[in-house]
Amino acid sequence: MNRELFETILSAEPALDRDGDAFDVNRKSGLSVLLQATSGGPVPLTRVQRITLSDAIARIETEKATYTLPYEHLAGLKVDRADEVRTGRAGFGA
């Protein structure tokens, strides 16, 4: 994938709010960035809160870490429906 395609995907997603070259995840949505795997299907990078685009890389911020990746390692997005996003204790929906 290249920046233009990834930016198009991000821009089309209602779970994201654009702020210049960055995209913030709505509080009601759970978002994962799908990464290209060397074998098998894509691997999700979960609990994404913000994605910032630059010329050659994407900076992906989660609740606990920040990842800086080239666009060719990105495969797409996974967005959980708001009613399925869980907060609080395990086993209980908010």
N, C-alpha and C positions, 0 to 999 in steps of 0.2 A: 504494500500500500504506500502511497505517497501522501504528502501533506494535504494537497488539494482534495483528494478523495476523503481523507480522514476528517478534514474540516467540513466538508459537505455532509458527512454522516453526523457529526456533532451538531451542526447548524439545524439539521432536520429533526433532532430529538427534542421533544417538548419537556423532557425531564431536566434539560440543561438551560441555564441562563448565561448568555454571552456577555463578557466583559472585556472588550478589546480582543486580544489574542488568547484569552482564557475563557474557560467554560466552567461554571459552578453548578454542582448538582443540587436540585431542589431538595429541601429537607424531607419531602414526602416520598422520595424515590430512592431505590437502591440501585446503584450502577456498578457494573463490572466492565473493564476493558479486556477484550479477548486478545491473547497473545498467540503468535504463531508457535507451535510446538515442533520439535524436530521429528517427532513421530506421533501418530494419532491425531485427535482433534485439537481445537484451540484450548488454551489454558486460561481460565478467568483470573484477572487481578481484581479482587473484590474490594468493596467498601470505598470506592473512589469518591473523593469530595471535590477535586478540582483538576482540570486538565489545562495546561498551558502549552501553546504551540510556538515553535520557533522554526527557522529555516530547515534544519536537518533533523531535529529531535522533538519529541513530545515529553513534557514533564508531567508526571501523573502523581498526584498527591492522594494518599489514602489516610485513614484515621491514624495509622501508626508509622508510616514511612513515605518517602518520596522516591519515585523511580524515574530515571531519565533514559528514554529508549529511542532508537532510530525508528522511523516510520515503517520500515520494512519488517519490523518485528510485531506490528499491530495487525490484528485480523478483524476487529469490529467491536461492537458494544453489546452488552446484555443489560436490559433494564427490567428490574422487578416491578411488578404492579404495586402501587402504593398500599393496597390492602394486604399485601403479602410481606411487606417490609416489617421486620421485627425489631423492636427496641425493648430494652429492659431485660427481664429475666428470661432465661432459656425456657422454651416450652409455652410461653405466654405471649400473645400478640398484644400490642399496645392499642 
